[in-house]
């Protein structure tokens, strides 16, 4: 099930047409229309608005579709330390940004400089 399908599922479970769903989460109806049609992908802000209005919905389920949440993972504090240069990656793809999502619906971005 895709993220868009999970949003449609939430709308169906609450018997909300797109316009009512948009009003409930505080976005323009056109935003819902564009997401449901596949024109746009939901932004983090859009997802946060859904989670704020549907407190019983797991952020993990909404974002990834996973139904099991690992409860033994604790956020860690990241400290900058001087480390040797990493071994070059042979692939052309390189990590640009890492986003950590926490169980309290906050997140942290780590951007490679």
Order of alpha helices (4+ residues) and beta strands (2+ residues): alpha-alpha-alpha-alpha-alpha-beta-beta
